[in-house]
Amino acid sequence: MDGSTLHEVVDRTATALPAVTVTQPFGEGADVYKVVDRMFAMTTELRGVPIVNLKCAPPHAVALVRDLAEVTPGWHMDKRHWITLAPGDGLDETTVQDLVANSWDLVVAGLPRARRPLDPTRGAPPD
């Protein structure tokens, strides 16, 4: 997957999820995707290469970094809980979509129940 497609897939996937806003707190060229004001994804460029930062459960992050050359520990983030995706043949649209959705799920699960747009454990709005 090339860098332009990587950013497009992330944008399309992230903005289709409930309660998502896109901001640019770091200036133009860095889109930050938030659910209920908590970041779950960021698209930007590093040395001219499009990249994506996503929240990821630590065991899953370790496996992804080990198995995919396009995945590294999160750039400018907590390296245990975030990953960075870069363009490359090891990423396909389904994988990127799954990683974005998983990042959203992790952030929503960490929100107080009353603030969750959907309860990830039940797939429905909170009580």
CORMOQUI-V497656 format. One record per pair of residues at least 24 apart in sequence whose C-alpha atoms are under 10 Angstrom apart, sorted by the first residue. I is the first residue (numbers start at 0). J is the second residue. If there is no record, write none. Layout:
i = (I,I)
j = (J,J)
This chain:
i = (0,0,0,0,0,0,0,0,0,0,1,1,1,1,1,1,1,1,2,2,2,2,2,2,2,2,2,2,3,3,3,3,4,4,4,4,5,5,5,5,5,5,5,5,5,5,5,5,5,6,6,6,6,6,6,6,6,6,6,6,6,7,7,8,8,8,8,8,8,9,9,9,9,9,9,9,9,9,9,9,9,10,10,10,10,10,11,12,12,12,12,12,12,12,13,13,13,13,13,13,13,15,16,16,16,16,16,17,17,17,17,18,18,18,19,19,32,33,33,34,34,34,34,34,34,34,34,35,35,35,35,35,35,37,37,37,37,37,38,38,38,39,39,39,39,39,39,39,39,39,39,40,40,40,40,40,40,40,40,41,42,42,44,45,45,48,48,49,49,49,50,50,50,50,50,51,51,51,51,51,51,51,52,52,52,52,52,52,52,52,53,53,53,53,53,53,53,53,53,53,53,53,54,54,54,54,54,54,54,54,54,54,54,54,54,54,54,55,55,55,55,55,55,55,55,55,55,55,55,55,56,56,56,56,56,56,57,57)
j = (69,85,86,87,88,89,90,91,92,95,48,49,85,86,87,88,90,91,44,47,48,49,50,51,84,85,86,87,48,49,50,86,49,86,91,92,42,49,50,51,84,85,86,87,90,91,92,95,96,30,41,42,43,44,49,50,51,84,85,86,95,42,92,91,92,93,95,96,99,40,41,42,51,53,92,95,96,97,98,99,100,40,41,42,96,99,96,92,95,96,97,98,99,100,39,40,96,99,100,102,103,100,99,100,103,104,116,103,115,116,117,115,116,117,103,116,103,103,106,103,104,106,107,110,114,115,116,106,107,110,114,115,116,103,106,107,109,110,102,103,106,81,99,100,101,102,103,104,105,106,107,81,82,83,98,99,100,102,103,83,83,84,85,74,85,85,86,84,85,86,74,83,84,85,86,82,83,84,85,86,95,99,76,81,82,83,84,85,99,102,80,81,82,83,84,95,98,99,100,101,102,103,78,79,80,81,82,83,98,99,100,101,102,103,104,105,106,79,80,81,82,83,98,99,101,102,103,104,105,106,80,81,82,101,102,105,81,82)
